[in-house]
């Protein structure tokens, strides 16, 4: 009994640390844009992937050495490549684009709506009826996002509609990634799935960057502060949270993970207020409450 309690406490700690790590991503992105006014989304994303890729390759090598697992067939590789491009390249790029024009707090609320899209699209594609609980959960989340979005619009923020559209598109694409990843994680294992999809996304991102920028000229023009922020983002907001979350899910399950990870938007709001001087308004608090309530309902239903 004591061992089970320790396992659960450890799992909770891992999930909370993972959620905190993911919550810092938007803050680090905004700080990098502030440090270099000429920095574009693909350059920052490429720096993040450049620092993260060696760690994921090392993790893949270590996992292959430790465990004797069958090689992926062509179909599995095809699915891994598609999901890697969707979840960690396209969705990430759209998110980075959106953060050029919207606040970190609004971005995190929109991104956190992805579980509701998973439920909604599952109902559409698998012809599952939407229950009253699902409809209420969806309504709460979208009301919360709308409240914060409308308030942001009233502040006359530049290109907030475009930025919000980018981030919303990111959340929608990431929901498709989540729908497809569940089966693959069970088939090939969470470590292999994470490292393979992240490697695919890293290569796609670096290729995208190479087609749009002169490598040496761009790297020489980037301030040291941006390199530092990218390294921190790669390690503490990408690699470590990925493995912490996976370990936490194994110990406490998906339902408890969904509940605990809901602290993410709250952490982002607090950090944005402290580090970016973003104002926390009553409307943001109410909107965050609605989004979290909807997300928690969906998390419990998915479990």
N, C-alpha and C positions, 0 to 999 in steps of 0.2 A: 504493500500500500504506500509506504514511504517512498519507494523507488518510483512508483507511478506519479506521485505528487512532484517529485524532483524533475521527472521527465516533462511533466506538464509545465512546471515553472520555467524550465529551460526552453521549452518550445515557445512559451509566451514571450520570454525575453528575446529570443531569436527573431520572432515576428515583429516585435516592437522596434528592435534595432533595424531590421530590414525596411519597415515602413518609414522610420525616421530618415534612413539613408535615401530612399526614393524621394522623400519629400524635399530634400535639399537640392534636387536637380534643377528645378525651375529657378531657385535662388541663385545658384551658381551660373546658370545661363544668363540671367539678367545682369549679374555682376560682370560677366565677361563682355556683354554688349556695352555696358557702361565704360569698361576699361578701354575699349577700342571702338570708337564710333563707326569705323569702316568695316568692322567684322560682319561677315554674312553667315547665314545659317549653315550652309554646307561646309564652310571652313571650320566652324566650331564643332559641328558634328563629326567631321573627319578627325579633328584633334582628339576628341573623346574616344573614338573608335581606335585610333592609332595607339593610344595608351592602353586601352582595354584588351585589344586583340592578343598581344603576347601572353597575357594572363589566362585568357580563355583557351588558347592553344596549349599552354602548359597544363591546364586542368584537363583538357581532352586527352593529352598524352598520359598524364598520371592515371586517369580513369581507365584508359585502355590497358595500361601496364598492370593495374591492380585487379581488374576484372576481365575475365575471358568471355567476351560477348560476341554474338554472331554479327558479321558485317551487314550493313544496310544494303537492301536490294535497290534496284533502279527506281521503283515506285516510291520507296521510303525516302530516297535521296531527293526525288522530285518534290515530294511534299515538304521536306525539310527546307529546301531552297525557296519554295514559294512562301512558306510561313516566315522564314527568316527575312525575306524581302519585305513582306507585309508588316510584320510586327516590329522589327528593329531598324529597318531602313526607311520605308515610306512613312510609317506612322511617326517615327522619331523626327524625320526631316520636317514633316508638317507641324509637329509640336514646336520645334526650334524656330520655324518661320513665324508661328503665331506669337511666340514670346517676344518677338521684335516689336510688337505693337500693343500687347495687352499685359495686364498685371500678372504677377506670379500667383496671386490669390485666385483670380478668375480662371486662370489656366488650370489650376489644380482641381477646382470644382468641376470644370467641363470634362477634364480627363477622368475624374472619378465617376463619371456617368457611364463608363463603358460597361459595367455589369448589367445595367438596365438594357443596353443594346444587345447584350448576349442573350438575355431572356426574351427580348422582343423578336430578334431574328430567329432564335430557336423556335419560337411559336410559329413564325411565318414559314420557315423552311421545313420544319418537321411536323407542321400542321397540328400544333398543340394549342388547345384552347387557352385564352388568357383569363385566368381566374380574377376574382374581385381583388384579392391580395396583390396580384401582379400589377393590375391596373392602378391601384392605390400607390404602390411603390414607384411605378413609372411616373405617375402624376406628381408625387412629392419631389422626386429628383429634378424633373423638368421645371417645376414651379420655382424651386430653389435657384437653379441656374438662371432662369428668366429674371428673377428679382435682382440678382447681382449684375447680370448683363445690362438690364435697363438702367440701373443706377450708374454703371460705368459709362453708358451712352450719354447720360445727363451731365457727366463730367467733361464732355467734349474731348475725349481721348482720340488721338489720331489713328485712323484706320482700325478702330476697335472691331468693327463688323468683319473686316477682312481677317484680322488676327483670330477672332473667335471662330470664324468659319474654318480656318486652318486647323485649329485645335479640336474642334468638333469632328472634323474629318479624320483627324488622328485617332480620336476615341472610337469612332465607328470602325475604322480599319483594324484597330487593335482588338476590338470585340470579335471580329472574324478570326483574327490570329488566336484568340483564346479558345474559340469554338473548335478550331482545327488542332490546337496543341494538346488538348486533353487526351485524345486517342494516342498521339505520337509519344507523349511522355510515358504512357503505360507500355507502349511497344518497345521503345528503345532506351528508356530510362531518363530521369530528369537532368542528370549531369550531361549526358551526351546530347540531349535535345537542346539544352541551354547553350552549350559550347558550340555546337554545330550551327545553330541558327544565328548566334551572335557572330560567328566567323563569316557566314554568308553575308550578313548585313554589313559587317566591317569592310569586306572586299567591295561590295556594291557602293558603299559610301565613299571609299577612297578612289574608286574608279570615277564616280560622279565628280568628285573634287578635282581629279586630274584632268578631266575634260573641260573644266571651267576656269582653272587657275594655273598659272605658272608656279610649279612647286617651290623652287628655291626663292623666287621673288616674294611669294606670299609668306613663306615661313620666316624669311628674314624681316618682314615688315610687322610681324605679330609681336606685341609687347610681351615681356616676360610674365607679367601678371596673368595674361590670358593662358599661357602655357601652364602656369601653376594651377589656375582654376580648372583647366581641362583635365589635368592629372588628378586633382582631387575628385572631380566629377566621375572620371573613369573608375577610380578605385572605390570611393565611398558612396557614390550615387548610382553605380552601375554594377560592378563586379560583386562586391561584398553583399549588397542587398539581394542580388539574385540568388546567391548560395544560402544566405541567411533565411530567406523566405522559403526556399525549397526544404531546408532542414526543419524549419518550424512547422511547415505543413505536415511533414512526416510524423512529428511528435504530437501535434494537437488537432490535426484535421483541418479540412477546408472551411468548415463553418466557423470555428473559433478564429481562424486566420482572417476570414473576411471581417469579423467583428473588430478584432484588434487593429487591423490595418486601416480601419476607418479613422484612426487618429491622424493619418497622413495630411489631409487638407487642413486640419487644425494646426499642425506643426508648420505647414507652409505659410499659413496666414500670420502666425506669430513671428516666424523668421523674416517674412517679407516686411512686417512692421518694424522689426528691430534693425534689419540690415539694409533694407531698401527704402525705408521711410514710407511704405505704403500704408495708407490710413485704414484702420479697421472700423467700419461703420456698423450701425445697428442692422441695417439691411443685409450686410455681408454675414453677420452672425446668424440672422434668421434664415437666409438663403443656405448657408452652410449646414444649419440644423436640418432643413428639409432634404438636402442632398444626402447627408449622412443617414437620415432616417430611411430614405428610399433605398440607399445602397445596402444598409443593414438588413432590410426586409428581403431584398434580392439575394444577399449572401446566405441567409438562413434558408430560403427556398431552394437555392441551387444545391445546398448541402443535402 
